[in-house]
Amino acid sequence: MLNSKKTLTVLLTALLFSTVSFSQWLKPKGKGYYKISAWYLNTNQHYTDSGDIDPNVTRGYFNLNFFGDYGISDNLDIIAYVPFFSRTHRNDVLSGTTGKVIAKGEVFNSIGDIDIGIELKFLKTRKLALSGGIFLGLPTGNSSGGSDKSFQTGDGEFNQLVRVNFGIPFSISEVPFYSKAYLGFNNRTKNYSDEFRLGLETGLNILNNKVWLIGRSDIIKSLKNGSLNAQNNQGNIFANNIEYVSLGGEIAYYISKKFGISFYYAGALSGRIIAANPSYSLGVFLDIK
């Protein structure tokens, strides 16, 4: 099994930084948004390097993660994503003719890769918000777990994502909406290919500020400038030269002004060298405004 490079995607986390909260603006000084989530992906098929879908041995990925976004000042936020428990498992491999076990299933647990970053406000008006940030991927997970070293919870390398964000608030029939987008470049080390990233998001607030309905799309395009083999291992979500177009939706319900619960669903509409099954996330959050 090759060493691998993680992706910060809606397929792996709830992108981490494109799913941070239900506002397009930075947090005011001393305010924050904090969330604990359970994320799960069970995959029995994957996109090949040509974009076709092939079957694979069923693998499952699960993590418990913490996300935090805190306003250091009115113009600067610190953001962190910490998958403090990550599990990768593989089902038994059975013979198609005899039904006997060819290879036993396996489970591997560890911490995942931690991401931390800062975001700086460039501009904020009633009609436009503009910000930029840098996010660092720390190699805290295990890149070669399990008996065959394919049970990964991290990539074993240090990467840097630079991103610019645009946000626009508006209303339709007095219903609050927002739209935002980001453009980013992800520098990947240890001979992994760099990436261009694009994300789009829109949300609306209903039921007297109690419910947010949010739609998201993320695109990752590999520059294919790394030297590692692009092939993955039977649909493993960790590989070099991953590409995809994903679409997801989230619903968040505020139980009180600060506390709430959320559910997120996302899947790849197309891709290369990435799992072809959808992922799910359920979380509880604290929003201090």
N, C-alpha and C positions, 0 to 999 in steps of 0.2 A: 504494500500500500504506500502511495506517495505521501510525503508531507503535504499539508493542505493550507489553503488560505480561506479564512472565514469571509463571509459577506455580512454587512450590516443591513439587513433587509427585513421587510415585513414577513418574509418567510422564516426568519430566524428569531425574531424578537418582537416583537411588538415594537422597525427601523429605528426602533431605537430612537434616532433623533428626529425622524419625521413624524413620529407619533407621540410627541412629548406631552401635550396638554390640549385643552380645548380653547386656546386663544392663539392668535397670530402674533401677539406682541411679547416682548421680554417681560419678565417679572419685575415689579417695583422693588426697591431696596427693602430687604428683610422679609419679603414675601416668597412663597414657593409652592411647588406642586410636587407631590410625592406619591408613588404608586408601587404596590406589590402585586405581582402578576404570576399566574401559572400559564405557561405556553406549551403547546403540544403539536407535534407533527408526526403522523404515521404514513409512511410512503412505501408503495409497492411498484412505483413506476417513476421514470425520470426522463428528462429531455436529453437527448444525445448531443454530441458536438455538431451535428447537422440539423438539429431542431426537431427531429422526430421523437416520438415517445416510445420507449422500450420498457418492458417489465424488469423488475429486479427483486431480489430477496427482500422481504419486508423488514424494514428498519423503523425504529421509533426514536424520536427525540423529544425530550421533556426538560424544562427548566423552571425553577422558581427564581424570580428576578426582582430587583429593586431599581426603580427609576426615580431620580431626583433632579429638580430644576429650581435653583435658588438665586434670588436677586442679590448679588453682592453690592450693587449700586443700582440706580435707575437706568444705567446704561450698560451694565455688564452682568451676565448670568454665568454661573457655573453649573454644568450638567453632567450627570453620571448615570451609567447603566451598569448594574452589578448582578450577573447571574450567579448567585451564591450557591446554588445547587443545580447541577446539570447531569442528565442521565441519557445515555445512548444504549439502545438494546437492539438485538437482532433475533427474529423468530427462528425456530428450528427449520432446517432445510430438509424437506422430505423428498424421497424418490417418487417420480411421477408414475412409475410402474408398480412398485411394491408398497409404497406408502411408508417405508422405513425411514428412520432419521439418518440422513447423510452427514449432517453437521449440526451439532447441538447449538441451541440459542445461547446468547451471552448478554450480560449487562455490565456496563461500566459507569461509575459515578465519580464526579469530581466538581470543582468549581469551574465556571466558564471563563471566557475572556472578558475582562472589564474594559469599558469604554468611558473616557472622561474628556470633557471639553469645556471651552468657554465660548460665549456668544456676545458680540458687541453690537449695540444699537448705533446705526449710522444716521437714521432719519425716522421720525415719527410725526405724522400729521393725522388729521381726521380721515384722510382718504388713502394714506399709504404708509406702510412700515417697511423699512429696509434695514437688514442686519447681516452680519457675517460671523463666521466662527471657525474654529479649528478643533477637531476631535481626534483623540489618540486612542488607538486600539492596543491594549496592553496584553502581552502573551501570558496570561495567568491560568489559562485552561491547559488541558492535556492534548497534545497533538498526535499522540501515538499510543492510545490506551488499548486495553484488551489483548487477547492472545495473538491476534494478527496485526495489531497496531492500527486498526481501522476505526476504533471506537473513540472518536475525537470529541472533545468538548472545547477545543480551541485550535489555533493555527500555528502556534509556536513562533510567531513573528510580530514585529512592531510596525503598525501602519498609521498614516496621518491623513485625515480627511479635511480638506478646506472647502467651505461652503458659503454661498451667498443666498439669503432668503428675502422674498418679497411677499408682502401681505396687504390685502385690501378688504376693509369691512364695507358692508352694504346691507340694505334691507329690501324685502319684497312684501308688500301688503303688511308692513309693520312687523314682519318676522325677521329677526336678526340673522344675517348670513355673514360668512367670510370666505375668502379664497386666498390661497397662498401657494407659492412655488419655490423650489430651491434648485440651484445648480451647484455641482460639486466635482472636485477632483480628488481621488483617493490614491495616495502614493503607497505602494506596497513593497516591502523589502523581501529579502531572501529569494530573489529570482521569480517572484510572482508578478503577474502583469498588473499595471496600473489601470485605473477605471475612471470613466466619466459617469456622473450620476445626475439624474433629473427626477424631481418629484412634484406632484400636483396634489392639492387637497382642497376640499370645500366642506363647510359645515353649516348647519342651521340649528337654532335654538328654539325649542317649543315648550309648551306647558309651563309658562311663567318661569323660565330659566331652569327648569328641573331636568330637561332632557336635551342632550346634544346628539344629533345624527351627523356622522362624518363619513365621507368617502375619500379614498386615497389611491393614488397610483404611483408606483416607483419604477424607474428604469435604470438598469445598470448595463453599461457597454464597456467591454474589455478592450484595452489598447493592444492586447496580445503581444506585449513587448517583453514578457518574461521568458525564461528558459526552461521552466518546468513543463512536463507533459500535461496537456490540458484534460486528459481523460480522468474521470472520477471512478469510484469503486462501487459498482452496482447501486447507483442512485444516491450515494452519500452526498449530503448537502455541502460538504467541504471539498473544494477543488479549485484549481487554477482556471482562469478564463471563464468563470461563470458569467452568464448574461441572462437577463430576463426582463419582461414587462409584467408587473404584478398589479392586481386590483384588489382592494379590500374595503371593508366597511366596519364602522364601529358605532356602538350605541352606548352612551354614558348617562347614568341616572344619578342625580344628586338627591341623596336621602335627606341631607340637610344642606345648609349653605356651604359647608366645608367638606363633608364626607359623601362618597358615592361609590358606585360599582360600575364596571364597564365590561363589555364583551366585544371581541375583535375577531374578524374572519378575513383571511387573505389567501390568495392563490395566484399562480403564474398563468397568464394568458398565453405566453409563449416563452421560450427560453432555450438555453444551451448549457448542458452540463449542470443541471439543477433538478431537484425533486419536482415532480409534476403533480403532487397532491396538495390540497389546501392545509393551512395551519389555523389553530384556534388559540385564543388567549382570553383569560378571565381574570379580572383584577379588582382591587379596592384602592381608592385614592383619597388623598387629603389635599384640598386646594385652598391655600391660605392667600387670599386676595388683598 
